[in-house]
Amino acid sequence: MIADIAKTDKIVVEKSTVPVRAAESIAKILSANRKPGVSYQILSNPEFLAEGTAVNDLLNADRVLIGGDETPEGQRAIEELSGIYEHWIPRKNILTTNTWSSELSKLAANAMLAQRISSINSLSAVCEATGADVSEVARAVGFDSRIGSKFLQASIGIH
């Protein structure tokens, strides 16, 4: 649909959690259907938003990740998108990478969060067997600056 209506060069931003190299597939589809004189830059800009706090997470983001081609055109596209975010995100919190690193970073972050949830749920079973309180264990572990307290609440989730 983008290729059907594009009359000038476009920046296309993928926001979803996607397999690595999804941007390459998007670029191939757009190139196969593009009009003469129209070019595309595909940026990877995965969201790091939590359910229930998405708007706050966007407005007060730990970081924004933007990946693009390592060409002059790709770098210009990255700078254009960065400029939009700079209206509310400090520049030091905008990380730029190549496209593939951006896509893989989102998948890696999701996997690490899932591991944390799985770990605290496993510890919950140990707590039940030993008489320990999983909330107290999670609080104590969460005070370790190397670990932190986020995603250390035992729940029905991933096991």
N, C-alpha and C positions, 0 to 999 in steps of 0.2 A: 504494500500500500504506500509505503514511503517512496519507493522508486516511481510509482505511478504519478505522484503529485509533485515530486521535487523538480524544481526548475533551476535551482542554484545549488552550490555546494552545501552539504549538511553535515552536522555532527549528530551522530546517533549514540545514545547513552543506554547501555544495558544496566539495569538496576537489580535484577533478580540474582538469586543464587543459581549459578549455571555451571555446567562442566567446563573444565579448562579447554580453551580453544573455541568456545561458543562464539566469541567475537569474529573469529575467522569464518565461521559458517554464515553469520549475519553479513559479513563483508562479501562473501561469494554470492549470496542471494541478491544483495543490492547491486553488485557489479554486473551480474547476469541480466538484470532488469533495468539498468540505469539508462537515462537519456544521454545523448552526446553532450559533453561539456559539464556534466554533473559528477562531482566526486564526493566520497563519503569518508569521514573519520569515525571509527567506532571506538567509543570509550567504555571501559568497565568501571562502574561506580556502584559497587555493592553496598547495600544498606546494612548497618549494624544496629538494628532496632529491636527492642524487646516487646513482646506482646503486652499490651496494657499501658506502655509508656512510650510508644513510638513517636508521638509529636514532641514530647519533652526530650527524647533521645536525639531527635533530629536537630532541635533548637540548641541543645547543649551537648553536642557530640564530643566524645573522647577524641575522635579523629574522623576524618573523611578520607576515603581512599579513592584515588582516580588513577586508572591505568590506561595507557594509550600507546600508539606506535612510537617508536624511537626515531621518528623522522621529523624534519622541521614542521611539516603539516600536523603530525600527531602531537608534537609539543605545543603548537599554537592552540590546538583543540583543547588540550589539557589546561592550558592557561585560561582559555575562555570559560571553561566550567569552573575552574578554581576561583575566578573572579566573581562568579555568582555566589559561591559559598562564602567568600570573604566578607560579604555583607553581614554575616552573623557568626562566622567561625574564624578564629584567629589563624592566620596563614601558617603558623608553626604546627597547627593541628590538621593541616591538609597534606596528606602524604601522596606523592606521585610515584608511580612505578610503570613498568611495561605492562601491557594488557594481561599477559599470562600470569604474572606475579599477582596482579590484582584479583583475578578470578580465583587463583589457588589460595590466596590469603583468606578469602571468604569461606571457602570449604574447610581450610585448616582451622579457622576460628570456630566454626560450627562443630567440628570434630573434637576440639579441645573442650568446649563447653559441655558436650555430651559426655566426655570422659569424666569431667568433674561431677556431673549429676550422677553418673553411674557409680563413681567412687563413694560419694556420700551415701547413696542408697545401699551399697554393699556394707559400708561401715554401720549402717542402721541395723543390719542383721547381726553383726558382731556385738553391737551395743545391747541388743535384746538378749543375746546369749550370756553376756557378762554382767549385765545390770548397769551398764553405763548409759548415760543420757545422750542421745545423738545430737540434740540441740547444744548441749554443753561442749561436746567434742567438736562440733562444727564451729562454735564460737572461739574455742581455744585455737584450733587450727587456722581459722580465718584471721586471727591476730598476727600470724606469721606474715611479715611483709612480703615474703617471697611467694606466698600463696594468695592472700587476700580473702575476703569474706563472700564475694559474689558467687552465686550458683552453688552454695554449700548447704542448701536446705533440702532435707530428705523429703521425697514425695513419691507419688505413684509413677512418675515418669519413666525414664530410661533405666533399665536394670542390667 
